[in-house]
Amino acid sequence: MSHVEYGIEEEGVPWTVQQGYGGDGITVARGAAADSSLRIGVSVTPDSRIVVHHKRLPDDEPVFDIADVTAETARKLGANSARLAKGTPFKTVE
């Protein structure tokens, strides 16, 4: 989770960490997006899957859904979640 937070912090966007959402990565990210004032939710699963979702997207169509992420990819996904909030272009994620 910390690498995701580093990416968000680099973009200067506020965030909070909440626990207690149940379900798979997409369901958790969707729930977080629904509760977020920025309408963006991120989930990090125990198996290194990161999902970024936006409240206005269909439930089963997250912005990003990437498995087996590295620290570098996690940081880029954090930055991209912040860039989604700012409306700026995404960093390339491989």
N, C-alpha and C positions, 0 to 999 in steps of 0.2 A: 504494500500500500504506500509506503513512503516514497517510492519513485514516482508514483502517480501524483502524489502531493507536491513533489519537487517541480514537476512539470506545470502544475496549476499555479504554484507560487511564482514561477518564472514569468508567467503571463500576467500576474497582478490581479487575479480574479479571486474573490473570497470563496471559501468553501467550508463545509462542516462534514464531519464524519459521523454517521449514524449506523447503528446496528439494530437488528431485530426484524429485518425484512426476511420473509421466508420464500423459498423457491429457487429456481435456477438463476443463472446470471442475468438473463434477459428480464425475467420477472422482477428481480431485485432492482436492476437499473431502471426499469419502467416505473416501479413504485417510488424510487428515489426521485425520479424526474417529476412525477406527479406531485410530490411534496415540496419540491424545490422552488424557491422564488425565481430562480433563473431558468427553470423548466428543463434542467439537465441533470441526469443521474448517471453515476458510474458504479459499477460493481466489480469487485475483485474476488474471484473464487479461490478456494484452497488449491485447486489444480492449475493455478497461474493463467486463468482465463480472465480477460478484462472486457467488459461491455460498457459502451457509452450510449445512452439513449436520450431522446428529446421527447418532451411531453406531447408535442404535436404530431409525432410519427405514429404509424400503426404499431400496436403492441409487439408484433413479431418482426419488426423492421428497425433494429437499432442502427445508429450511425456507424459504430464499430463493434465488432464481436470477434476478438482475436484470442486464440488459445496458445498456450505455451510461450508466453511473452518473456522476453529478456528484460533486464533492468532498463536498458536504453529504450526499448519499445514501450515499456510502462511509462517512462518519463514523457515520451512523445504523445502517448494517448492522454496523459494528464494535461499536457499542453494543448492538445487538440480539443479536449472537453472545454477548456477555458477559451480557446479561440472560437468555439461554437457559440459561447456566450457573448463574445465580443464581435462576432460577425467577420472575423478575419480568416484568410486562407489557412488550411490545415498543413501541418508538417507531413512529409511523406513517411508512411509507416510500411515497413516491409515484413 
